[in-house]
Amino acid sequence: RDRSKWYQRRVRGVLTLQHYYILNLIEFRTMTKQLTTALSDFILSSTCLVVCYDLFVVKENVFLIYGFILVGMASFVGTVRFMGFDYVKDVHKALSVHAGSAGIPWTLLLFASIQLNQGAKLSLVSPGWDIFVILGMHVCTVQYENTQKMLVPATLLGVAYSAIINSNQFYLLGCLLLVVSGLVGATGKIGPIYCVDIFHIAIAGAVYAFRSGILSII
């Protein structure tokens, strides 16, 4: 009987130790993902900052950089979140949704228009009407969940068309990187690499490619 009790205590001790190691392993993996995601978010936000500076210095046009500002804000808050400040989680999610559903489509739409008119006009319609277009995109983002699924592919096709007929290789590279980011997604892993990190780096590359493409026109 004493031997049976000793054996039970021994088994419970082994199970407790295994449970402890499993919890530590899960915590380590979570911490690793958060650190790499914070780094990739930081790379994206830094790229957006550089691109916004470059474009604003050349033309001082807020509409040119509006989409990049949204993406940069979302990725900056993402950096803060994944550095361990989880209380900004809701802000990060909201900014990410609006950056994807309004910021990126607006940039693609405007850049396609500028390419098609060969830089003669740096607005979609006029500054006043452009504000209404942007506000409309944000309203649709709030009201309709599928806004991003509709606007991004449609505007991506538009900018790809403008790039093809005008042989803008930077635009085409940006389109390709956006497609890669969409195919990879932000969940799961590819080998040892988290998909969300590939997603962030691909978007950072696309942002810089579109920056180079628009500067070659204006």
Contacts in CASP RR format, 6 or more apart in sequence:
PFRMAT RR
TARGET T0000
AUTHOR 0000-0000-0000
METHOD contacts of the structure
MODEL  1
RDRSKWYQRRVRGVLTLQHYYILNLIEFRTMTKQLTTALSDFILSSTCLV
VCYDLFVVKENVFLIYGFILVGMASFVGTVRFMGFDYVKDVHKALSVHAG
SAGIPWTLLLFASIQLNQGAKLSLVSPGWDIFVILGMHVCTVQYENTQKM
LVPATLLGVAYSAIINSNQFYLLGCLLLVVSGLVGATGKIGPIYCVDIFH
IAIAGAVYAFRSGILSII
33 194 0 8 1.000
34 82 0 8 1.000
34 83 0 8 1.000
34 84 0 8 1.000
35 82 0 8 1.000
36 194 0 8 1.000
36 197 0 8 1.000
37 78 0 8 1.000
37 82 0 8 1.000
37 194 0 8 1.000
37 196 0 8 1.000
37 197 0 8 1.000
37 200 0 8 1.000
38 78 0 8 1.000
38 79 0 8 1.000
38 81 0 8 1.000
38 82 0 8 1.000
38 83 0 8 1.000
39 197 0 8 1.000
40 196 0 8 1.000
40 197 0 8 1.000
40 199 0 8 1.000
40 200 0 8 1.000
40 201 0 8 1.000
41 75 0 8 1.000
41 76 0 8 1.000
41 78 0 8 1.000
41 79 0 8 1.000
41 82 0 8 1.000
41 200 0 8 1.000
42 75 0 8 1.000
42 76 0 8 1.000
42 79 0 8 1.000
43 200 0 8 1.000
43 201 0 8 1.000
43 204 0 8 1.000
44 71 0 8 1.000
44 72 0 8 1.000
44 75 0 8 1.000
44 200 0 8 1.000
44 201 0 8 1.000
44 203 0 8 1.000
44 204 0 8 1.000
44 207 0 8 1.000
45 72 0 8 1.000
45 73 0 8 1.000
45 75 0 8 1.000
45 76 0 8 1.000
45 79 0 8 1.000
47 204 0 8 1.000
47 205 0 8 1.000
47 207 0 8 1.000
47 208 0 8 1.000
48 68 0 8 1.000
48 69 0 8 1.000
48 71 0 8 1.000
48 72 0 8 1.000
48 75 0 8 1.000
48 204 0 8 1.000
48 207 0 8 1.000
49 72 0 8 1.000
50 208 0 8 1.000
51 65 0 8 1.000
51 68 0 8 1.000
51 207 0 8 1.000
51 208 0 8 1.000
51 210 0 8 1.000
51 211 0 8 1.000
52 65 0 8 1.000
52 68 0 8 1.000
52 69 0 8 1.000
54 211 0 8 1.000
54 215 0 8 1.000
55 61 0 8 1.000
55 64 0 8 1.000
55 65 0 8 1.000
55 68 0 8 1.000
55 211 0 8 1.000
55 214 0 8 1.000
55 215 0 8 1.000
56 62 0 8 1.000
56 64 0 8 1.000
56 65 0 8 1.000
58 215 0 8 1.000
58 218 0 8 1.000
59 122 0 8 1.000
59 218 0 8 1.000
61 122 0 8 1.000
63 110 0 8 1.000
63 122 0 8 1.000
63 123 0 8 1.000
63 124 0 8 1.000
63 127 0 8 1.000
63 130 0 8 1.000
64 110 0 8 1.000
64 122 0 8 1.000
64 214 0 8 1.000
66 103 0 8 1.000
66 106 0 8 1.000
66 107 0 8 1.000
66 134 0 8 1.000
67 99 0 8 1.000
67 102 0 8 1.000
67 103 0 8 1.000
67 104 0 8 1.000
67 106 0 8 1.000
67 107 0 8 1.000
68 107 0 8 1.000
68 207 0 8 1.000
68 211 0 8 1.000
70 95 0 8 1.000
70 98 0 8 1.000
70 99 0 8 1.000
70 100 0 8 1.000
70 102 0 8 1.000
70 103 0 8 1.000
71 99 0 8 1.000
71 100 0 8 1.000
71 103 0 8 1.000
71 104 0 8 1.000
71 203 0 8 1.000
71 207 0 8 1.000
72 99 0 8 1.000
73 95 0 8 1.000
73 99 0 8 1.000
74 92 0 8 1.000
74 95 0 8 1.000
74 96 0 8 1.000
74 98 0 8 1.000
74 99 0 8 1.000
75 200 0 8 1.000
77 88 0 8 1.000
77 91 0 8 1.000
77 92 0 8 1.000
77 95 0 8 1.000
78 88 0 8 1.000
78 92 0 8 1.000
80 88 0 8 1.000
80 92 0 8 1.000
81 88 0 8 1.000
81 89 0 8 1.000
81 92 0 8 1.000
97 141 0 8 1.000
97 148 0 8 1.000
98 138 0 8 1.000
98 141 0 8 1.000
100 148 0 8 1.000
100 152 0 8 1.000
101 137 0 8 1.000
101 140 0 8 1.000
101 141 0 8 1.000
101 147 0 8 1.000
101 148 0 8 1.000
101 151 0 8 1.000
101 152 0 8 1.000
102 134 0 8 1.000
102 137 0 8 1.000
102 138 0 8 1.000
102 140 0 8 1.000
102 141 0 8 1.000
102 147 0 8 1.000
102 151 0 8 1.000
103 137 0 8 1.000
104 152 0 8 1.000
104 155 0 8 1.000
104 178 0 8 1.000
105 137 0 8 1.000
105 148 0 8 1.000
105 151 0 8 1.000
105 152 0 8 1.000
105 154 0 8 1.000
105 155 0 8 1.000
106 133 0 8 1.000
106 134 0 8 1.000
106 137 0 8 1.000
106 155 0 8 1.000
107 210 0 8 1.000
108 152 0 8 1.000
108 155 0 8 1.000
108 156 0 8 1.000
108 158 0 8 1.000
108 159 0 8 1.000
109 124 0 8 1.000
109 133 0 8 1.000
109 155 0 8 1.000
109 158 0 8 1.000
109 159 0 8 1.000
110 123 0 8 1.000
110 124 0 8 1.000
110 130 0 8 1.000
111 159 0 8 1.000
111 162 0 8 1.000
111 171 0 8 1.000
111 210 0 8 1.000
111 213 0 8 1.000
111 214 0 8 1.000
112 155 0 8 1.000
112 158 0 8 1.000
112 159 0 8 1.000
112 161 0 8 1.000
112 162 0 8 1.000
113 121 0 8 1.000
113 124 0 8 1.000
113 162 0 8 1.000
114 121 0 8 1.000
114 122 0 8 1.000
114 214 0 8 1.000
114 217 0 8 1.000
114 218 0 8 1.000
115 159 0 8 1.000
115 162 0 8 1.000
115 163 0 8 1.000
115 166 0 8 1.000
115 168 0 8 1.000
115 171 0 8 1.000
115 217 0 8 1.000
116 162 0 8 1.000
116 166 0 8 1.000
118 166 0 8 1.000
118 217 0 8 1.000
119 217 0 8 1.000
119 218 0 8 1.000
122 218 0 8 1.000
123 129 0 8 1.000
123 130 0 8 1.000
124 130 0 8 1.000
124 133 0 8 1.000
125 133 0 8 1.000
137 147 0 8 1.000
137 151 0 8 1.000
140 147 0 8 1.000
140 151 0 8 1.000
141 147 0 8 1.000
141 148 0 8 1.000
152 178 0 8 1.000
156 175 0 8 1.000
156 178 0 8 1.000
156 179 0 8 1.000
159 171 0 8 1.000
159 175 0 8 1.000
160 171 0 8 1.000
160 172 0 8 1.000
160 175 0 8 1.000
162 168 0 8 1.000
162 171 0 8 1.000
163 169 0 8 1.000
163 171 0 8 1.000
163 172 0 8 1.000
163 175 0 8 1.000
164 172 0 8 1.000
168 213 0 8 1.000
168 216 0 8 1.000
168 217 0 8 1.000
170 209 0 8 1.000
170 210 0 8 1.000
170 212 0 8 1.000
170 213 0 8 1.000
170 216 0 8 1.000
171 209 0 8 1.000
171 210 0 8 1.000
171 213 0 8 1.000
173 206 0 8 1.000
173 209 0 8 1.000
174 205 0 8 1.000
174 206 0 8 1.000
174 209 0 8 1.000
174 210 0 8 1.000
175 206 0 8 1.000
177 202 0 8 1.000
177 203 0 8 1.000
177 205 0 8 1.000
177 206 0 8 1.000
177 209 0 8 1.000
178 202 0 8 1.000
178 203 0 8 1.000
178 206 0 8 1.000
180 198 0 8 1.000
180 202 0 8 1.000
181 198 0 8 1.000
181 199 0 8 1.000
181 202 0 8 1.000
181 203 0 8 1.000
181 206 0 8 1.000
182 199 0 8 1.000
182 202 0 8 1.000
184 190 0 8 1.000
184 195 0 8 1.000
184 198 0 8 1.000
184 199 0 8 1.000
184 202 0 8 1.000
185 195 0 8 1.000
185 196 0 8 1.000
185 198 0 8 1.000
185 199 0 8 1.000
186 195 0 8 1.000
186 196 0 8 1.000
186 199 0 8 1.000
187 195 0 8 1.000
187 196 0 8 1.000
188 194 0 8 1.000
188 195 0 8 1.000
188 196 0 8 1.000
189 195 0 8 1.000
190 198 0 8 1.000
END
